[in-house]
Amino acid sequence: MQNLKQNRITLSGTTWAWGALLLSWVLVFTPHLVNSGFVSDDWSVVRSAFGFADFWDLYRSWFPLFSNRPVAPLVLSLVAKVSLADPRGYILVGLAFWLSSLVILANVLKRFLSLRFVVVFLALASFPSIASTVIFSIATQLVGVASIFFWSLSFLLLDRHLAGKGRLYLAGSYFLVLLSLLTYEITLPLLALNVLYPALFQPAWSRTTVKRHLALYLAPMGGVVTLILLLQKVVMPAFMTVYSRFSPGPLSNCLHNFLTWCWALLVDLPLLLLNSVQTVFEFRSGDPSLKGAALLLALLFAVLLYGVGRANTSTSAGTASQREKKIHLLGIILLALFLASFLYILSGSGAQVAGYPNRGMTSTWIVLALLVAVTADLFWDLPLAVLVFLLIFLNLCCFMVQRERYAVSWSLQREIAASAASKLVAARVPMQHATLLGHVPWHVPDNLNGEVVFQDSWDFSAALWFADKTINVSAMPVNPSSLPRFKVRADGVALDYWESNYGNLWFYEYNARLGSASLVRIANAGDAKAVAARVAAAKFNSWRPPVSERVKELFGGRVSLPLAAAISLLYGVFFWLLSRGRHRLELPVSHSGVCRVCGGTCFSTWKDGDVLPEAVSADHFKVTDSSYGTTYAIERCAGCGFYQGSSSDVLEYYRAMEDPEYESGRIARTRQFRDVIGTLGRFVPSGRLLDVGAGTGMLVEEALACGYHAEGIEPSRWMSAQARQMGLPVVNGVLPDPRVSGPFAAATLVDVIEHVTDPAQLLAEVHGLIEPGGYLLLTTPDIESVAARVMGRRWWHFRLAHVSYFSSRTISLLLQRCGFEIVHVSRPTWYFELAYLVERLLTFVPGVNFRLPARFAKSVVPLNLFDSMQIVCRKR
């Protein structure tokens, strides 16, 4: 009965969430359906539907323009023949493609996520503010939304195959991927999901499963992409001209285009969102209906996020395995986001969030929405919920302002076309070989994101024809920004690819501020120069560029490497601070123990244990143990942020531990201990030295060779015996020990402090043995290093032998508490024999077995991943 009640609650919550999302779509897209129309390239699509009676003649007319995308003309021709010149038909088909694609994607990924993910993803992705052209270019961008729709169906079939439906579904998935790429290559970055998503269904990896994954998912996808390249670069060029977008250019170009894409995400997007909310809520000039809609949608999504945040809507229990799959999915999405930049790198073009070219950001937008939604589902708490709500609200404001501006564009286009047509008729202009130069607005007044009016010959000419079908002129818009490309010659004029002689050339001017218009004849070069001067001086059709363009102009209009790097660094610092803040806001749980650094008693569980206590043995505590990621449960102190394992005592395991493999790496280990002695020698060049956790005495041996009076203490009976057999002064035991008496000029704790359950007590004992003003050198892993964050739970320092995990902050706090003053901090380089290093790296690549040639096996290589701290401190 309880389960039935829970199911009813879940079903009710799901229905309510979908109802709220549907309401948001109705509120946002209905004004678009009623008020929007064609823009830019759309006019070519619409005009073509009236130029060819036969469907296949219409299809063939799109070549060679679409020679690299042969499926695209099918989509355009079908919709154009049905909708003709009615914008609503194009809008309905486009929205159906777009929203269906997103819903399919959300429902597939809900297998591993929750309803919260679905709500956040659809609330963001449905309204592509930085790729708005994919919605507002209602005819031409049908190819974009159709391509995404085909891809989403391919992803759905892949999911069904992985659920056990058979190879036919997989074959269908690859066919739809091919169809998607033959429609528009915009889905290329999304193919990372197709290739890597199946890995989430693999319970364990071996050489066989790796080969199977490569054979079923990577190789066929590579074949599809290769087929597309062959079609564009080999097959189609044999029959016609091909306008391929694949032209990356030199390496400097690739780097610049990557930085431009980063700039679009890190700078242009935040500026656009903030500028849009200011536009909506301007005190005097803001649109009251827009304000009302924005506030209503804000309330709707606030309630919706609150509801899904409280409800337990996950498709499965939040097990460690399920959470791990979510984290892996997050990694796949991050890779897809990075690959989205390759659309610009490989095409040799720069990313733009403003104006008509922002259609290229469509796949970036989808992956960005996925990233936000999966992150929200993984780490949901109050601060993150507020950030997600603000992002959804700002994005809604941005999209709705652009929607209103495109509605203004449609109205202006019709008004200008009707005015120009009436002027041409009134002037009795002969239509045969007539050409028209039009000083008309390029952007709408007060544009937010470069919403265009007329920008090319085909849109202006087609709009005139639809205004009056007796008018068939070649018209070209001109404005101050295009004047540098306007050429006046003795026999005519030219602007880019458009040109005209003076035989039947006219100049039309529309004043967008006053709504007035004029038409004059251009009879010679003098008239043409006068027209150019008039356009240059006119201000009535010019508006402020989008905020993203204005900011870019401050830096000379070009994104530089240092500037992009500085912006990236600022973002990195921001998210690092945010992550630290979020850790402090974790809900603490009571614990009977105390923090080993600050003495606090409130902890949050950071990582569950991976092994039962009865399964633990002394072998897990070998220095050479490779069970990376296997730990006791790790808890995080709510006070200082220290991470500590739940084990109460591990000393007996160390006493019983034997590690013969440790000695086989003596050459490499000796080199790293030599570096340690070299660092210590800068502060203590000679004197008595104590090595705590001395192992088989390698550091003691190096110190003796350098002139120190060195000795060591080691808990492992086997290791200390090995040292004594070599005549090294290493006693078996732990501090305090009557056989070890001070004072010492220096002490070393090399990778020791993370192994003890009472690091404060150990440091206190060492402090008592060091003479006044003496030095301590210690090394320990840094749990907040970049490597630790990237590797996550698979970090190589997560081991059963490690029960105390320090950051630079917590180790500093503990040293100060124990009477030490830090004088030097560095990131040490470790040395490994190549065979050992390769063997350890292969533990992260299941199923791969590789053996180095014998002549390379003993080669010693340095490695510094900057995930360890080496600290020299002085006794106060």
Helices and strands as residue ranges (DSSP letters): H 2-35, H 42-51, H 55-60, H 72-83, H 87-109, H 115-125, G 129-131, H 133-136, H 142-160, I 161-165, H 167-183, G 185-190, H 191-196, G 197-201, H 207-213, I 214-218, H 219-230, I 231-235, G 236-238, H 251-263, I 264-268, H 269-280, H 288-310, H 320-340, H 342-347, G 356-361, H 362-379, H 382-426, E 435-439, H 457-467, E 474-478, G 483-485, E 486-488, E 492-495, E 498-501, E 505-511, E 516-522, H 525-537, H 547-554, H 561-584, E 589-590, E 602-607, G 613-615, G 618-621, E 634-637, E 643-645, H 651-656, H 660-664, H 666-681, E 688-692, H 698-705, E 709-714, H 717-725, E 730-732, E 744-750, G 753-755, H 759-769, E 770-781, H 786-791, G 792-794, E 804-805, H 808-817, E 820-826, E 830-833, H 834-841, G 842-844, H 854-857, E 860-863, E 868-875
